[in-house]
Amino acid sequence: MTKLVFFRSGGVFYGFEEQGHTGYGEEGDDVLCAALSAMTMLIINTVEVAYASSVDFTIDEETTNIRVRSKAALPEFEEDELKRYAVSGIFLAYYKQIEDMLEEYYDYLDVSVEDRDYDE
């Protein structure tokens, strides 16, 4: 099972953490894990390249732990309101997509939201 924890501060999504394999298929052929990986890289690249914002991420291949966060989603770090909405919006969109996927893959995903400040 993959555990996904989304980070939110002041009602604004700014990141997430993923841990573990889904167990949906054999390692290397698990389409659910592949989908999560592809969406994660889409978020990293979108924030970094399309929105020209910094994104803090770590990917541990051995433990399968992934952590992605961006200060650009939060008003205390980013003055540009449009950029904040864009960055926080993609994290919110990922959360909503995962919620939709829970309908079919509830045995393979554990999803939660943590309200917490961005810590260094």
N, C-alpha and C positions, 0 to 999 in steps of 0.2 A: 504494500500500500504506500502511496506517496502522500506525505503530509505537506499541505500548503498553508502557510500562515501569511496573511496579508497585513501590512503595516499601515496604520491610519493615524493621523494627528489632526485634531480640530475638524474632523469629518473629511479630511483630505487623504486619499490613498497616495502613498509615496514609495512603496516597495513591497517585497515579498520574500519569503524563504521557502524552498522546496527541499524535502528530505525523503530519500528512499526510492526504490523501484515500485512501480504500480503492481507488478505481478500479473498483469493482464495477459502477457504472452512471454515466450522465452526471451531471455536476455539477448539483445541484438535484433529480435524480431517483434518487439513489443511496440505496436503502433500507438498505444496511448502514451508511453514514455516518449516516443518520437514526436508526437504532437506537442507535448509539454515542452520538450527541448526546443522545438521550432518556434513556438510562441514566445518562449523566454528570450531566444536570440533576436526575434523580431522586436521585442520591447527594448532590449539593450541597444540595438542598432538604430531604432527609431529615435530614442531619446538622445543618443550620442550624435548621430549623423543628421537626421531630418530636423530635429529640434535644436541642434547645436548646444546641447546641455551636457553637463558632466553626469555620469552614472557610475555609481560605486557597485562593483559586482565581484563576487568570488564564485568559482566553480571548482569543486573538489571532485575529481574524477573517481577517486578511490571510494569515498563515502557517499557519493552522489548528492552531496549537499550543495545547494545553490542559493546565493543571497544576492538580491538586486535591490538597490535603493537609489533615489535621486533627490537631492536637496532642492532641485529646481521646481519640484511640485509644491513646495511650501513657502508661504509669504515671508517667513522670517529669514529666508535665504535667497529668494528670487524676487526682484522688484517688478519685472515684466509680467503683468497679469495674464496676457495671452499665452506666454510661455508656460506659466504655472498651470493654466487650464489644460494646455496641450499635454504636458508631462503627467499631471495627475489623471487626466482623462484616459491615457493609455493604460495606466495601472488599474483604474476602475474598470475599463473595458475587459482587461484580462480577468479580473475578479468575476465580472458578469458572465464571461465565457465559461469559466470554470464552474460557476453555479449551474449553467445550462448543462454542462457535461455531467454533473452529478446525477441528473435524472437517469442517465443510462449507465454510468460507471461508478455508482455509489459504493460498490464493494472495493474499489481500487483507489479512491481519493478521500482524503480527510481534509476538510477545508475550514479554516477559522480566520477571524479578523482580530487583531490586537490593536487597541487604542494605546499608542505610546509615542512619546517624543522621539525625534530623530536623534540618536546617540552616535557619538563618534566611534 
